[in-house]
Amino acid sequence: MVLGISWGASFSVAKIAASGGGHPLGLNYWQALIGAALIIIYLTIGRIRLPVSRKHLLLYFVCGALGSFIPGVIYFYAVTHVSPGILAITMAMIPILTYVAATLTKIEPRSFIRLLGIGFGVLSILLLVGPLDGQSDRSAIPWILAMVVAAVCYAAENIVIASWFPKESSAIQMLAGMHIAACVMMTPFILVIDAFVPLSLPFNQSEWAITSLAILSVVCYGLFLILILNAGPIFASQTAYIITVSGVFWGILIFDEKHSGWVWASLVCVLIAILLVTPQKVTRKT
């Protein structure tokens, strides 16, 4: 619940960050860079070593691409064209895609109850899309499809972490590695297309939002990795439903977005969906 409500706010914070006119790649770069710096400080204080074997490096770069680089840039582009509420709605695609991938790879067994829960999740999305009327704007359709691509990236990352995560590593080490890898991958693009976004004191509203978003991302992503490792990718991905609802409500609170009473019906469907999806037993410590 804490993760979902906090991460739901990130869409509105991202819209504020993008309001300064910075390049989406540059904004995402700062998010990864500040996050990497914070985690490195934590590792240094805790004297925690970052594994750098070939297996670990491959995992860092794969997850850095799927969990930060690609979807992060997509969301920063999309948030200037689509409302935070609609942006949050696309997060509910992640559990559906994760479940499909997990059953195909036999990480998760087929379950009628879970399928029913995901069905309620789909219904919650339909109830939200109607009153938000996001699809009535034809120009928004490409960005909605782009956000589905971002959801595919997150779902793929869920499966990669659940399948390949080294037993000797912790969530914080994984978080550090993927943030550093994301920065490394983005740096050449930043230089080639001149997408760097300078930050200068005193911070304006956009710059404070960029910094806050980086901190929020590190905390939420850390909690999300812990959920994946302890409860499995399917249960962890159910936070997407909470993120969806809270993202809509944050948009109402911050930007005074107007939605109909169908949002409350969607909330009920989301709670039912979460109730029907049972967690796995704890199998790994972090």
C-alpha positions as CSV (number, residue, x, y, z in Angstrom):
1,M,0.0,0.0,0.0
2,V,2.8,2.4,0.9
3,L,4.7,1.6,-2.3
4,G,1.6,1.9,-4.5
5,I,0.5,5.3,-3.0
6,S,4.0,6.7,-3.2
7,W,4.7,5.5,-6.7
8,G,1.3,6.7,-7.8
9,A,2.5,10.3,-7.0
10,S,5.5,9.9,-9.3
11,F,3.3,10.6,-12.4
12,S,2.2,14.0,-11.2
13,V,5.7,14.8,-10.0
14,A,7.0,13.8,-13.4
15,K,4.6,16.1,-15.1
16,I,5.9,19.0,-12.9
17,A,9.5,18.0,-13.7
18,A,8.7,18.0,-17.4
19,S,7.0,21.4,-17.2
20,G,10.4,23.1,-17.2
21,G,10.9,22.1,-20.8
22,G,13.9,19.7,-20.2
23,H,14.5,16.9,-22.7
24,P,12.9,13.6,-21.6
25,L,16.2,11.8,-21.8
26,G,17.9,14.4,-19.7
27,L,15.2,14.2,-17.1
28,N,15.4,10.5,-16.9
29,Y,19.2,10.7,-16.8
30,W,19.0,12.9,-13.6
31,Q,16.6,10.5,-12.1
32,A,19.0,7.6,-12.6
33,L,22.1,9.6,-11.7
34,I,20.7,11.0,-8.4
35,G,19.3,7.6,-7.5
36,A,22.7,5.9,-8.2
37,A,24.5,8.5,-6.1
38,L,22.2,7.9,-3.1
39,I,22.5,4.2,-3.3
40,I,26.3,4.3,-3.6
41,I,26.4,6.5,-0.5
42,Y,24.3,3.9,1.3
43,L,26.5,1.0,0.2
44,T,29.6,2.9,1.2
45,I,28.3,3.7,4.7
46,G,27.1,0.1,5.1
47,R,30.4,-1.3,3.7
48,I,28.4,-3.3,1.2
49,R,30.3,-4.5,-1.8
50,L,28.7,-4.4,-5.3
51,P,29.2,-7.7,-7.1
52,V,30.7,-7.2,-10.6
53,S,31.0,-10.7,-12.1
54,R,29.9,-11.1,-15.7
55,K,26.6,-12.6,-14.5
56,H,25.9,-9.6,-12.3
57,L,26.9,-7.0,-14.9
58,L,24.7,-8.6,-17.5
59,L,21.8,-8.5,-15.1
60,Y,22.5,-4.9,-14.2
61,F,22.4,-3.8,-17.8
62,V,19.4,-5.8,-18.8
63,C,17.4,-4.5,-15.8
64,G,18.8,-1.0,-16.2
65,A,17.4,-1.0,-19.8
66,L,14.1,-2.6,-19.0
67,G,13.4,-1.0,-15.7
68,S,14.9,2.5,-16.1
69,F,16.3,3.6,-19.5
70,I,13.6,2.6,-21.9
71,P,10.3,3.0,-19.9
72,G,11.7,6.1,-18.1
73,V,12.3,8.0,-21.3
74,I,8.9,6.9,-22.7
75,Y,7.1,8.1,-19.6
76,F,8.8,11.5,-19.6
77,Y,7.8,11.9,-23.3
78,A,4.3,10.8,-22.7
79,V,3.6,12.9,-19.6
80,T,3.7,16.0,-21.7
81,H,0.9,14.7,-23.9
82,V,-1.2,12.6,-21.5
83,S,-2.6,13.4,-18.0
84,P,-1.0,11.7,-15.0
85,G,-4.3,9.8,-14.4
86,I,-4.2,8.2,-17.8
87,L,-0.5,7.6,-17.3
88,A,-1.1,5.8,-14.1
89,I,-3.8,3.6,-15.7
90,T,-1.3,2.0,-18.0
91,M,0.6,0.6,-15.0
92,A,-2.2,-1.9,-14.5
93,M,-1.0,-3.6,-17.8
94,I,2.1,-4.8,-15.9
95,P,0.4,-7.6,-13.8
96,I,-1.4,-8.9,-16.8
97,L,1.7,-9.1,-18.9
98,T,3.7,-10.5,-16.0
99,Y,1.2,-13.2,-15.3
100,V,1.2,-14.3,-19.0
101,A,5.0,-14.3,-19.1
102,A,5.3,-16.1,-15.8
103,T,2.9,-18.9,-16.8
104,L,4.6,-19.3,-20.1
105,T,8.0,-19.6,-18.4
106,K,6.5,-21.8,-15.7
107,I,7.5,-19.5,-12.9
108,E,3.9,-19.3,-11.7
109,P,1.3,-22.1,-11.9
110,R,-2.0,-21.4,-13.7
111,S,-4.7,-20.4,-11.2
112,F,-8.3,-19.7,-11.8
113,I,-8.5,-17.4,-8.8
114,R,-5.6,-15.3,-10.0
115,L,-7.1,-15.2,-13.5
116,L,-10.3,-14.0,-11.9
117,G,-8.3,-11.4,-9.9
118,I,-6.6,-10.1,-13.0
119,G,-10.0,-10.0,-14.7
120,F,-11.2,-7.6,-12.0
121,G,-8.1,-5.6,-12.6
122,V,-8.9,-5.3,-16.3
123,L,-12.4,-4.3,-15.4
124,S,-11.0,-1.6,-13.1
125,I,-9.1,-0.2,-16.1
126,L,-12.2,-0.2,-18.3
127,L,-14.1,1.7,-15.6
128,L,-11.3,4.3,-15.3
129,V,-10.8,4.8,-19.0
130,G,-14.4,5.5,-19.6
131,P,-14.8,8.5,-17.3
132,L,-11.4,9.8,-18.0
133,D,-12.2,9.7,-21.7
134,G,-8.6,9.7,-22.6
135,Q,-9.0,7.9,-25.9
136,S,-11.3,10.7,-27.3
137,D,-8.2,12.7,-28.1
138,R,-6.8,10.9,-31.2
139,S,-3.4,12.5,-30.7
140,A,-3.0,10.7,-27.4
141,I,-3.4,7.2,-28.9
142,P,0.3,6.9,-30.0
143,W,1.4,7.9,-26.5
144,I,-1.0,5.4,-24.8
145,L,0.5,2.7,-27.1
146,A,4.0,3.8,-26.2
147,M,3.1,3.5,-22.5
148,V,2.0,-0.1,-23.2
149,V,5.5,-0.7,-24.5
150,A,6.9,0.7,-21.3
151,A,4.6,-1.7,-19.4
152,V,6.0,-4.6,-21.4
153,C,9.5,-3.6,-20.4
154,Y,8.5,-3.6,-16.7
155,A,6.8,-6.9,-17.0
156,A,9.9,-8.4,-18.7
157,E,12.1,-7.0,-16.0
158,N,9.9,-8.7,-13.3
159,I,10.5,-12.1,-15.0
160,V,14.2,-11.5,-15.5
161,I,14.7,-10.6,-11.8
162,A,12.6,-13.5,-10.6
163,S,14.5,-16.0,-12.9
164,W,18.1,-14.8,-12.9
165,F,18.5,-12.9,-9.6
166,P,21.7,-14.3,-7.9
167,K,21.1,-15.9,-4.5
168,E,24.1,-14.2,-3.0
169,S,22.9,-10.7,-3.9
170,S,20.5,-8.3,-2.1
171,A,17.9,-6.0,-3.4
172,I,19.9,-2.9,-2.6
173,Q,22.9,-4.3,-4.6
174,M,20.6,-5.0,-7.6
175,L,19.1,-1.5,-7.3
176,A,22.6,0.1,-7.3
177,G,23.8,-2.0,-10.3
178,M,20.8,-1.2,-12.5
179,H,20.9,2.5,-11.7
180,I,24.6,2.7,-12.5
181,A,24.1,0.7,-15.7
182,A,21.2,2.9,-16.8
183,C,23.4,6.0,-16.4
184,V,26.2,4.3,-18.4
185,M,23.8,3.5,-21.2
186,M,22.2,6.9,-21.3
187,T,25.4,9.0,-21.2
188,P,26.4,8.5,-24.9
189,F,22.9,9.4,-26.0
190,I,23.0,12.5,-23.7
191,L,26.2,13.7,-25.4
192,V,25.2,12.9,-29.0
193,I,21.8,14.6,-29.0
194,D,22.8,17.3,-26.4
195,A,19.9,16.3,-24.1
196,F,21.6,17.2,-20.8
197,V,19.3,19.2,-18.5
198,P,21.4,21.6,-16.2
199,L,20.4,22.0,-12.6
200,S,21.3,25.3,-10.9
201,L,20.7,26.7,-7.4
202,P,18.4,27.9,-6.2
203,F,16.1,25.2,-7.6
204,N,12.9,26.1,-9.4
205,Q,9.8,24.0,-9.2
206,S,10.8,21.8,-12.0
207,E,14.3,21.1,-10.5
208,W,12.9,20.3,-7.1
209,A,10.5,17.9,-8.8
210,I,13.4,16.2,-10.6
211,T,15.3,15.7,-7.4
212,S,12.2,14.5,-5.5
213,L,11.3,12.1,-8.3
214,A,14.8,10.6,-8.1
215,I,14.5,10.0,-4.4
216,L,11.0,8.7,-4.7
217,S,12.1,6.3,-7.5
218,V,14.9,4.8,-5.4
219,V,12.7,4.2,-2.4
220,C,9.8,2.8,-4.4
221,Y,12.0,0.6,-6.6
222,G,13.9,-0.8,-3.6
223,L,10.6,-1.8,-2.0
224,F,9.4,-3.3,-5.3
225,L,12.5,-5.4,-5.7
226,I,12.1,-6.7,-2.1
227,L,8.5,-7.7,-3.0
228,I,9.6,-9.5,-6.1
229,L,12.3,-11.5,-4.2
230,N,10.1,-12.3,-1.2
231,A,6.6,-12.7,-2.7
232,G,7.2,-13.4,-6.4
233,P,6.8,-11.3,-9.5
234,I,3.0,-11.8,-9.8
235,F,2.2,-10.6,-6.3
236,A,4.7,-7.7,-6.5
237,S,3.2,-6.6,-9.8
238,Q,-0.2,-6.3,-8.1
239,T,1.0,-3.0,-6.7
240,A,0.4,-1.6,-10.1
241,Y,-3.3,-1.6,-9.3
242,I,-2.7,0.5,-6.2
243,I,-0.4,2.7,-8.3
244,T,-3.2,3.2,-10.9
245,V,-5.8,4.3,-8.4
246,S,-3.5,6.5,-6.3
247,G,-2.0,8.0,-9.5
248,V,-5.5,9.1,-10.5
249,F,-6.2,10.6,-7.1
250,W,-2.9,12.4,-7.0
251,G,-3.8,13.9,-10.4
252,I,-7.0,15.1,-8.9
253,L,-5.3,16.5,-5.8
254,I,-2.4,18.3,-7.6
255,F,-3.8,19.2,-11.0
256,D,-7.5,19.3,-10.2
257,E,-8.3,16.6,-12.8
258,K,-12.0,15.9,-13.1
259,H,-13.3,12.3,-13.0
260,S,-16.7,10.8,-12.6
261,G,-18.0,8.6,-9.8
262,W,-17.0,5.5,-11.8
263,V,-13.5,5.9,-10.3
264,W,-15.0,4.6,-7.0
265,A,-16.3,1.5,-8.8
266,S,-12.9,1.0,-10.2
267,L,-11.4,1.3,-6.8
268,V,-13.6,-1.6,-5.5
269,C,-12.6,-3.7,-8.5
270,V,-8.9,-3.1,-7.7
271,L,-9.3,-4.1,-4.1
272,I,-11.1,-7.3,-5.2
273,A,-8.3,-8.0,-7.7
274,I,-5.7,-7.7,-5.0
275,L,-7.7,-9.9,-2.6
276,L,-8.0,-12.7,-5.1
277,V,-4.2,-12.7,-5.9
278,T,-2.5,-14.6,-3.1
279,P,1.2,-14.2,-2.4
280,Q,3.8,-16.9,-2.6
281,K,5.6,-18.1,0.5
282,V,8.8,-16.2,1.4
283,T,11.6,-18.0,-0.3
284,R,14.5,-15.5,-0.1
285,K,15.9,-13.0,2.3
286,T,17.0,-9.5,1.4
